Amino acid sequence: MQANASNAAILNLLPLGLVFLVFYFLLIKPQKKQQQEHKRMLESLKKNDEVVTTGGIHGVVLSVKDTTVMVRIDDTTNAKVEVDKAAIAYLKKRNQPEGAK
């Protein structure tokens, strides 16, 4: 009689386990992968990279510090902004320094 009760309990938990597996593979795992790629991109930032911030500001990296990046946002007035590395959404283009091939 107890074997039937324990089998019924396992069968009742099976759908919950399947739902968790689906959520893990469709939501959790891809999100972790995206976070790791973003972290690698931030660690590889260097001078002359064209970036876009989470606020939508487009600019060119002038210097990289531990937690911040100096970004030139206007060529004509040479306007510069220091932004937190976490505020860099993505690289627009990786530019080679002048004279380098």
A tleap script that builds the chain and sets N, CA, C and O, in Angstrom:
source leaprc.protein.ff14SB
mol = sequence {
  NMET GLN ALA ASN ALA SER ASN ALA ALA ILE
  LEU ASN LEU LEU PRO LEU GLY LEU VAL PHE
  LEU VAL PHE TYR PHE LEU LEU ILE LYS PRO
  GLN LYS LYS GLN GLN GLN GLU HIE LYS ARG
  MET LEU GLU SER LEU LYS LYS ASN ASP GLU
  VAL VAL THR THR GLY GLY ILE HIE GLY VAL
  VAL LEU SER VAL LYS ASP THR THR VAL MET
  VAL ARG ILE ASP ASP THR THR ASN ALA LYS
  VAL GLU VAL ASP LYS ALA ALA ILE ALA TYR
  LEU LYS LYS ARG ASN GLN PRO GLU GLY ALA
  CLYS
}
set mol.1.N position { 0.810 -1.187 0.000 }
set mol.1.CA position { 0.000 0.000 0.000 }
set mol.1.C position { 0.863 1.264 0.000 }
set mol.1.O position { 0.532 2.250 -0.659 }
set mol.2.N position { 1.987 1.223 0.756 }
set mol.2.CA position { 2.859 2.393 0.795 }
set mol.2.C position { 3.578 2.599 -0.523 }
set mol.2.O position { 3.857 3.740 -0.893 }
set mol.3.N position { 3.878 1.557 -1.225 }
set mol.3.CA position { 4.550 1.668 -2.514 }
set mol.3.C position { 3.678 2.442 -3.501 }
set mol.3.O position { 4.184 3.257 -4.272 }
set mol.4.N position { 2.383 2.190 -3.479 }
set mol.4.CA position { 1.472 2.919 -4.352 }
set mol.4.C position { 1.431 4.398 -3.995 }
set mol.4.O position { 1.361 5.243 -4.887 }
set mol.5.N position { 1.475 4.724 -2.711 }
set mol.5.CA position { 1.444 6.118 -2.271 }
set mol.5.C position { 2.719 6.845 -2.679 }
set mol.5.O position { 2.659 7.993 -3.120 }
set mol.6.N position { 3.871 6.195 -2.540 }
set mol.6.CA position { 5.130 6.851 -2.917 }
set mol.6.C position { 5.228 7.002 -4.434 }
set mol.6.O position { 5.765 7.999 -4.917 }
set mol.7.N position { 4.724 6.040 -5.183 }
set mol.7.CA position { 4.698 6.153 -6.646 }
set mol.7.C position { 3.789 7.299 -7.078 }
set mol.7.O position { 4.114 8.025 -8.018 }
set mol.8.N position { 2.673 7.465 -6.414 }
set mol.8.CA position { 1.750 8.554 -6.745 }
set mol.8.C position { 2.389 9.905 -6.442 }
set mol.8.O position { 2.206 10.862 -7.195 }
set mol.9.N position { 3.137 9.988 -5.342 }
set mol.9.CA position { 3.807 11.245 -4.992 }
set mol.9.C position { 4.865 11.603 -6.031 }
set mol.9.O position { 5.004 12.765 -6.413 }
set mol.10.N position { 5.602 10.602 -6.479 }
set mol.10.CA position { 6.625 10.852 -7.504 }
set mol.10.C position { 5.968 11.289 -8.810 }
set mol.10.O position { 6.460 12.203 -9.472 }
set mol.11.N position { 4.881 10.657 -9.181 }
set mol.11.CA position { 4.181 11.029 -10.411 }
set mol.11.C position { 3.595 12.434 -10.321 }
set mol.11.O position { 3.488 13.121 -11.336 }
set mol.12.N position { 3.219 12.866 -9.132 }
set mol.12.CA position { 2.692 14.226 -8.959 }
set mol.12.C position { 3.804 15.269 -9.069 }
set mol.12.O position { 3.541 16.395 -9.491 }
set mol.13.N position { 5.038 14.923 -8.701 }
set mol.13.CA position { 6.156 15.862 -8.770 }
set mol.13.C position { 6.824 15.882 -10.145 }
set mol.13.O position { 7.542 16.829 -10.468 }
set mol.14.N position { 6.600 14.870 -10.940 }
set mol.14.CA position { 7.222 14.777 -12.254 }
set mol.14.C position { 6.902 15.980 -13.153 }
set mol.14.O position { 7.830 16.529 -13.746 }
set mol.15.N position { 5.651 16.417 -13.288 }
set mol.15.CA position { 5.385 17.590 -14.135 }
set mol.15.C position { 6.090 18.852 -13.636 }
set mol.15.O position { 6.538 19.668 -14.441 }
set mol.16.N position { 6.190 19.016 -12.323 }
set mol.16.CA position { 6.877 20.179 -11.766 }
set mol.16.C position { 8.359 20.145 -12.138 }
set mol.16.O position { 8.936 21.178 -12.477 }
set mol.17.N position { 8.963 18.991 -12.078 }
set mol.17.CA position { 10.363 18.843 -12.466 }
set mol.17.C position { 10.575 19.128 -13.943 }
set mol.17.O position { 11.565 19.754 -14.322 }
set mol.18.N position { 9.652 18.673 -14.775 }
set mol.18.CA position { 9.748 18.935 -16.211 }
set mol.18.C position { 9.618 20.424 -16.514 }
set mol.18.O position { 10.329 20.949 -17.371 }
set mol.19.N position { 8.718 21.100 -15.821 }
set mol.19.CA position { 8.560 22.547 -16.004 }
set mol.19.C position { 9.853 23.261 -15.618 }
set mol.19.O position { 10.290 24.172 -16.321 }
set mol.20.N position { 10.473 22.852 -14.496 }
set mol.20.CA position { 11.734 23.459 -14.083 }
set mol.20.C position { 12.814 23.256 -15.144 }
set mol.20.O position { 13.552 24.192 -15.454 }
set mol.21.N position { 12.919 22.052 -15.704 }
set mol.21.CA position { 13.913 21.784 -16.743 }
set mol.21.C position { 13.692 22.666 -17.971 }
set mol.21.O position { 14.648 23.192 -18.540 }
set mol.22.N position { 12.446 22.826 -18.374 }
set mol.22.CA position { 12.140 23.671 -19.527 }
set mol.22.C position { 12.545 25.112 -19.240 }
set mol.22.O position { 13.169 25.756 -20.083 }
set mol.23.N position { 12.196 25.630 -18.052 }
set mol.23.CA position { 12.584 26.991 -17.686 }
set mol.23.C position { 14.100 27.148 -17.666 }
set mol.23.O position { 14.624 28.167 -18.114 }
set mol.24.N position { 14.805 26.146 -17.150 }
set mol.24.CA position { 16.264 26.236 -17.074 }
set mol.24.C position { 16.871 26.356 -18.464 }
set mol.24.O position { 17.702 27.232 -18.703 }
set mol.25.N position { 16.464 25.487 -19.383 }
set mol.25.CA position { 17.073 25.481 -20.703 }
set mol.25.C position { 16.587 26.607 -21.604 }
set mol.25.O position { 17.302 26.992 -22.529 }
set mol.26.N position { 15.408 27.144 -21.368 }
set mol.26.CA position { 14.894 28.223 -22.211 }
set mol.26.C position { 15.165 29.614 -21.655 }
set mol.26.O position { 15.232 30.575 -22.421 }
set mol.27.N position { 15.322 29.745 -20.341 }
set mol.27.CA position { 15.485 31.075 -19.751 }
set mol.27.C position { 16.791 31.257 -18.990 }
set mol.27.O position { 17.529 32.206 -19.254 }
set mol.28.N position { 17.078 30.391 -18.078 }
set mol.28.CA position { 18.203 30.601 -17.168 }
set mol.28.C position { 19.544 30.419 -17.872 }
set mol.28.O position { 20.414 31.284 -17.767 }
set mol.29.N position { 19.724 29.328 -18.577 }
set mol.29.CA position { 21.000 29.043 -19.234 }
set mol.29.C position { 21.361 30.090 -20.295 }
set mol.29.O position { 22.500 30.555 -20.301 }
set mol.30.N position { 20.444 30.483 -21.195 }
set mol.30.CA position { 20.793 31.524 -22.177 }
set mol.30.C position { 21.124 32.871 -21.519 }
set mol.30.O position { 21.995 33.598 -21.996 }
set mol.31.N position { 20.432 33.199 -20.428 }
set mol.31.CA position { 20.706 34.459 -19.731 }
set mol.31.C position { 22.116 34.458 -19.142 }
set mol.31.O position { 22.816 35.467 -19.219 }
set mol.32.N position { 22.537 33.341 -18.556 }
set mol.32.CA position { 23.888 33.239 -18.001 }
set mol.32.C position { 24.935 33.368 -19.104 }
set mol.32.O position { 25.957 34.028 -18.919 }
set mol.33.N position { 24.682 32.743 -20.242 }
set mol.33.CA position { 25.617 32.816 -21.359 }
set mol.33.C position { 25.749 34.253 -21.851 }
set mol.33.O position { 26.854 34.709 -22.143 }
set mol.34.N position { 24.637 34.965 -21.945 }
set mol.34.CA position { 24.652 36.352 -22.395 }
set mol.34.C position { 25.416 37.233 -21.404 }
set mol.34.O position { 26.157 38.125 -21.819 }
set mol.35.N position { 25.247 36.996 -20.113 }
set mol.35.CA position { 25.966 37.763 -19.104 }
set mol.35.C position { 27.469 37.515 -19.201 }
set mol.35.O position { 28.256 38.451 -19.061 }
set mol.36.N position { 27.872 36.285 -19.434 }
set mol.36.CA position { 29.296 35.967 -19.562 }
set mol.36.C position { 29.898 36.635 -20.794 }
set mol.36.O position { 31.017 37.143 -20.734 }
set mol.37.N position { 29.168 36.642 -21.912 }
set mol.37.CA position { 29.660 37.293 -23.125 }
set mol.37.C position { 29.808 38.796 -22.913 }
set mol.37.O position { 30.783 39.391 -23.375 }
set mol.38.N position { 28.850 39.420 -22.220 }
set mol.38.CA position { 28.918 40.854 -21.937 }
set mol.38.C position { 30.121 41.159 -21.043 }
set mol.38.O position { 30.823 42.148 -21.254 }
set mol.39.N position { 30.352 40.310 -20.055 }
set mol.39.CA position { 31.496 40.496 -19.153 }
set mol.39.C position { 32.809 40.400 -19.933 }
set mol.39.O position { 33.713 41.207 -19.715 }
set mol.40.N position { 32.926 39.424 -20.839 }
set mol.40.CA position { 34.129 39.288 -21.659 }
set mol.40.C position { 34.330 40.510 -22.549 }
set mol.40.O position { 35.456 40.974 -22.728 }
set mol.41.N position { 33.233 41.033 -23.107 }
set mol.41.CA position { 33.319 42.210 -23.957 }
set mol.41.C position { 33.827 43.401 -23.154 }
set mol.41.O position { 34.672 44.153 -23.640 }
set mol.42.N position { 33.326 43.588 -21.934 }
set mol.42.CA position { 33.761 44.704 -21.097 }
set mol.42.C position { 35.236 44.567 -20.726 }
set mol.42.O position { 35.961 45.560 -20.679 }
set mol.43.N position { 35.673 43.351 -20.465 }
set mol.43.CA position { 37.077 43.125 -20.113 }
set mol.43.C position { 38.011 43.362 -21.296 }
set mol.43.O position { 39.185 43.675 -21.100 }
set mol.44.N position { 37.508 43.217 -22.516 }
set mol.44.CA position { 38.358 43.375 -23.693 }
set mol.44.C position { 38.286 44.773 -24.296 }
set mol.44.O position { 38.873 45.009 -25.352 }
set mol.45.N position { 37.581 45.709 -23.655 }
set mol.45.CA position { 37.502 47.076 -24.181 }
set mol.45.C position { 38.890 47.692 -24.256 }
set mol.45.O position { 39.715 47.510 -23.361 }
set mol.46.N position { 39.136 48.427 -25.344 }
set mol.46.CA position { 40.408 49.113 -25.476 }
set mol.46.C position { 40.206 50.418 -26.249 }
set mol.46.O position { 39.133 50.689 -26.788 }
set mol.47.N position { 41.267 51.204 -26.281 }
set mol.47.CA position { 41.228 52.509 -26.936 }
set mol.47.C position { 40.803 52.364 -28.395 }
set mol.47.O position { 41.176 51.406 -29.072 }
set mol.48.N position { 40.021 53.326 -28.862 }
set mol.48.CA position { 39.509 53.440 -30.239 }
set mol.48.C position { 38.364 52.494 -30.569 }
set mol.48.O position { 37.941 52.446 -31.724 }
set mol.49.N position { 37.846 51.742 -29.609 }
set mol.49.CA position { 36.654 50.933 -29.858 }
set mol.49.C position { 35.443 51.848 -29.909 }
set mol.49.O position { 35.303 52.742 -29.074 }
set mol.50.N position { 34.570 51.632 -30.879 }
set mol.50.CA position { 33.310 52.376 -30.947 }
set mol.50.C position { 32.279 51.620 -30.129 }
set mol.50.O position { 32.051 50.430 -30.348 }
set mol.51.N position { 31.649 52.324 -29.174 }
set mol.51.CA position { 30.712 51.687 -28.259 }
set mol.51.C position { 29.388 52.430 -28.235 }
set mol.51.O position { 29.286 53.576 -28.671 }
set mol.52.N position { 28.381 51.750 -27.717 }
set mol.52.CA position { 27.073 52.347 -27.468 }
set mol.52.C position { 26.737 52.055 -26.009 }
set mol.52.O position { 26.848 50.918 -25.553 }
set mol.53.N position { 26.322 53.098 -25.279 }
set mol.53.CA position { 25.975 52.908 -23.874 }
set mol.53.C position { 24.526 52.466 -23.748 }
set mol.53.O position { 23.769 52.490 -24.719 }
set mol.54.N position { 24.151 52.064 -22.545 }
set mol.54.CA position { 22.768 51.653 -22.317 }
set mol.54.C position { 21.816 52.824 -22.466 }
set mol.54.O position { 20.622 52.622 -22.682 }
set mol.55.N position { 22.323 54.051 -22.355 }
set mol.55.CA position { 21.500 55.242 -22.552 }
set mol.55.C position { 21.395 55.645 -24.012 }
set mol.55.O position { 20.686 56.595 -24.342 }
set mol.56.N position { 22.098 54.927 -24.899 }
set mol.56.CA position { 22.014 55.201 -26.332 }
set mol.56.C position { 23.070 56.166 -26.835 }
set mol.56.O position { 22.990 56.609 -27.981 }
set mol.57.N position { 24.053 56.504 -26.023 }
set mol.57.CA position { 25.110 57.421 -26.445 }
set mol.57.C position { 26.157 56.646 -27.227 }
set mol.57.O position { 26.664 55.624 -26.762 }
set mol.58.N position { 26.480 57.143 -28.426 }
set mol.58.CA position { 27.494 56.525 -29.271 }
set mol.58.C position { 28.791 57.295 -29.077 }
set mol.58.O position { 28.783 58.524 -29.015 }
set mol.59.N position { 29.900 56.579 -28.982 }
set mol.59.CA position { 31.175 57.251 -28.806 }
set mol.59.C position { 32.343 56.331 -29.057 }
set mol.59.O position { 32.182 55.155 -29.383 }
set mol.60.N position { 33.545 56.905 -28.894 }
set mol.60.CA position { 34.796 56.190 -29.109 }
set mol.60.C position { 35.554 56.157 -27.783 }
set mol.60.O position { 35.680 57.180 -27.110 }
set mol.61.N position { 36.052 54.997 -27.417 }
set mol.61.CA position { 36.782 54.836 -26.161 }
set mol.61.C position { 38.126 55.546 -26.263 }
set mol.61.O position { 38.896 55.312 -27.194 }
set mol.62.N position { 38.396 56.420 -25.291 }
set mol.62.CA position { 39.675 57.107 -25.222 }
set mol.62.C position { 40.618 56.433 -24.242 }
set mol.62.O position { 41.815 56.314 -24.503 }
set mol.63.N position { 40.077 55.992 -23.112 }
set mol.63.CA position { 40.900 55.293 -22.123 }
set mol.63.C position { 40.013 54.376 -21.296 }
set mol.63.O position { 38.814 54.607 -21.142 }
set mol.64.N position { 40.638 53.325 -20.767 }
set mol.64.CA position { 39.921 52.343 -19.965 }
set mol.64.C position { 40.561 52.300 -18.581 }
set mol.64.O position { 41.773 52.131 -18.454 }
set mol.65.N position { 39.740 52.454 -17.550 }
set mol.65.CA position { 40.206 52.353 -16.169 }
set mol.65.C position { 39.621 51.075 -15.577 }
set mol.65.O position { 39.036 50.264 -16.296 }
set mol.66.N position { 39.780 50.895 -14.263 }
set mol.66.CA position { 39.281 49.677 -13.619 }
set mol.66.C position { 37.776 49.518 -13.762 }
set mol.66.O position { 37.294 48.472 -14.196 }
set mol.67.N position { 37.031 50.563 -13.394 }
set mol.67.CA position { 35.568 50.453 -13.405 }
set mol.67.C position { 34.897 51.438 -14.351 }
set mol.67.O position { 33.682 51.376 -14.539 }
set mol.68.N position { 35.662 52.345 -14.951 }
set mol.68.CA position { 35.076 53.344 -15.837 }
set mol.68.C position { 35.809 53.388 -17.170 }
set mol.68.O position { 36.899 52.838 -17.325 }
set mol.69.N position { 35.175 54.063 -18.128 }
set mol.69.CA position { 35.728 54.229 -19.465 }
set mol.69.C position { 35.529 55.687 -19.862 }
set mol.69.O position { 34.445 56.235 -19.664 }
set mol.70.N position { 36.563 56.324 -20.423 }
set mol.70.CA position { 36.434 57.684 -20.948 }
set mol.70.C position { 36.041 57.560 -22.412 }
set mol.70.O position { 36.735 56.916 -23.199 }
set mol.71.N position { 34.905 58.190 -22.776 }
set mol.71.CA position { 34.351 58.058 -24.125 }
set mol.71.C position { 34.222 59.437 -24.751 }
set mol.71.O position { 33.659 60.346 -24.141 }
set mol.72.N position { 34.747 59.602 -25.983 }
set mol.72.CA position { 34.565 60.849 -26.737 }
set mol.72.C position { 33.249 60.724 -27.489 }
set mol.72.O position { 33.051 59.787 -28.263 }
set mol.73.N position { 32.341 61.689 -27.252 }
set mol.73.CA position { 31.016 61.600 -27.864 }
set mol.73.C position { 30.805 62.605 -28.991 }
set mol.73.O position { 29.817 62.517 -29.719 }
set mol.74.N position { 31.739 63.575 -29.144 }
set mol.74.CA position { 31.606 64.559 -30.215 }
set mol.74.C position { 32.985 64.929 -30.718 }
set mol.74.O position { 33.846 65.335 -29.938 }
set mol.75.N position { 33.201 64.792 -32.020 }
set mol.75.CA position { 34.511 65.089 -32.598 }
set mol.75.C position { 34.770 66.589 -32.714 }
set mol.75.O position { 35.898 67.042 -32.521 }
set mol.76.N position { 33.735 67.355 -33.026 }
set mol.76.CA position { 33.959 68.778 -33.287 }
set mol.76.C position { 34.319 69.545 -32.018 }
set mol.76.O position { 35.203 70.401 -32.052 }
set mol.77.N position { 33.664 69.262 -30.921 }
set mol.77.CA position { 33.964 69.962 -29.666 }
set mol.77.C position { 34.849 69.129 -28.748 }
set mol.77.O position { 35.217 69.575 -27.661 }
set mol.78.N position { 35.191 67.911 -29.189 }
set mol.78.CA position { 36.014 66.993 -28.397 }
set mol.78.C position { 35.391 66.736 -27.027 }
set mol.78.O position { 36.095 66.665 -26.020 }
set mol.79.N position { 34.053 66.598 -26.999 }
set mol.79.CA position { 33.338 66.344 -25.747 }
set mol.79.C position { 33.618 64.924 -25.274 }
set mol.79.O position { 33.547 63.967 -26.044 }
set mol.80.N position { 33.943 64.813 -23.974 }
set mol.80.CA position { 34.273 63.516 -23.390 }
set mol.80.C position { 33.353 63.261 -22.210 }
set mol.80.O position { 32.932 64.181 -21.510 }
set mol.81.N position { 33.052 61.978 -22.010 }
set mol.81.CA position { 32.207 61.565 -20.891 }
set mol.81.C position { 32.853 60.339 -20.261 }
set mol.81.O position { 33.315 59.439 -20.961 }
set mol.82.N position { 32.881 60.314 -18.930 }
set mol.82.CA position { 33.367 59.131 -18.237 }
set mol.82.C position { 32.144 58.322 -17.815 }
set mol.82.O position { 31.287 58.809 -17.077 }
set mol.83.N position { 32.076 57.091 -18.289 }
set mol.83.CA position { 30.927 56.242 -17.977 }
set mol.83.C position { 31.397 54.975 -17.280 }
set mol.83.O position { 32.530 54.530 -17.462 }
set mol.84.N position { 30.521 54.415 -16.494 }
set mol.84.CA position { 30.800 53.150 -15.827 }
set mol.84.C position { 30.871 52.054 -16.881 }
set mol.84.O position { 30.120 52.078 -17.856 }
set mol.85.N position { 31.764 51.099 -16.689 }
set mol.85.CA position { 31.888 50.003 -17.664 }
set mol.85.C position { 30.571 49.252 -17.842 }
set mol.85.O position { 30.246 48.810 -18.944 }
set mol.86.N position { 29.824 49.113 -16.764 }
set mol.86.CA position { 28.555 48.385 -16.846 }
set mol.86.C position { 27.544 49.101 -17.737 }
set mol.86.O position { 26.569 48.491 -18.176 }
set mol.87.N position { 27.764 50.386 -18.009 }
set mol.87.CA position { 26.839 51.149 -18.848 }
set mol.87.C position { 27.125 50.962 -20.333 }
set mol.87.O position { 26.384 51.486 -21.164 }
set mol.88.N position { 28.175 50.232 -20.690 }
set mol.88.CA position { 28.457 49.950 -22.097 }
set mol.88.C position { 27.585 48.779 -22.520 }
set mol.88.O position { 27.717 47.668 -22.008 }
set mol.89.N position { 26.681 49.053 -23.473 }
set mol.89.CA position { 25.752 48.012 -23.922 }
set mol.89.C position { 26.421 47.058 -24.903 }
set mol.89.O position { 26.328 45.839 -24.754 }
set mol.90.N position { 27.098 47.620 -25.912 }
set mol.90.CA position { 27.744 46.756 -26.896 }
set mol.90.C position { 28.790 47.531 -27.686 }
set mol.90.O position { 28.810 48.761 -27.692 }
set mol.91.N position { 29.657 46.774 -28.350 }
set mol.91.CA position { 30.658 47.348 -29.249 }
set mol.91.C position { 30.025 47.544 -30.612 }
set mol.91.O position { 29.446 46.617 -31.178 }
set mol.92.N position { 30.139 48.756 -31.138 }
set mol.92.CA position { 29.667 49.001 -32.485 }
set mol.92.C position { 30.703 48.520 -33.487 }
set mol.92.O position { 30.383 47.834 -34.458 }
set mol.93.N position { 31.943 48.892 -33.234 }
set mol.93.CA position { 33.015 48.537 -34.145 }
set mol.93.C position { 34.320 48.530 -33.377 }
set mol.93.O position { 34.553 49.377 -32.514 }
set mol.94.N position { 35.157 47.580 -33.693 }
set mol.94.CA position { 36.491 47.526 -33.084 }
set mol.94.C position { 37.448 48.151 -34.081 }
set mol.94.O position { 37.754 47.554 -35.114 }
set mol.95.N position { 37.927 49.365 -33.773 }
set mol.95.CA position { 38.835 50.083 -34.676 }
set mol.95.C position { 40.273 49.773 -34.351 }
set mol.95.O position { 40.651 49.594 -33.193 }
set mol.96.N position { 41.070 49.714 -35.405 }
set mol.96.CA position { 42.507 49.561 -35.242 }
set mol.96.C position { 43.112 50.947 -35.002 }
set mol.96.O position { 42.657 51.921 -35.602 }
set mol.97.N position { 44.115 51.055 -34.148 }
set mol.97.CA position { 44.786 52.341 -33.968 }
set mol.97.C position { 45.403 52.799 -35.285 }
set mol.97.O position { 45.765 51.979 -36.130 }
set mol.98.N position { 45.520 54.111 -35.452 }
set mol.98.CA position { 46.093 54.647 -36.693 }
set mol.98.C position { 47.521 54.160 -36.858 }
set mol.98.O position { 48.298 54.158 -35.903 }
set mol.99.N position { 47.865 53.747 -38.068 }
set mol.99.CA position { 49.206 53.262 -38.353 }
set mol.99.C position { 49.381 51.769 -38.110 }
set mol.99.O position { 50.399 51.201 -38.504 }
set mol.100.N position { 48.414 51.124 -37.473 }
set mol.100.CA position { 48.519 49.681 -37.207 }
set mol.100.C position { 47.780 48.906 -38.286 }
set mol.100.O position { 46.771 49.367 -38.819 }
set mol.101.N position { 48.292 47.730 -38.600 }
set mol.101.CA position { 47.601 46.881 -39.575 }
set mol.101.C position { 47.243 45.569 -38.971 }
set mol.101.O position { 46.655 44.720 -39.641 }
savepdb mol mol.pdb
quit
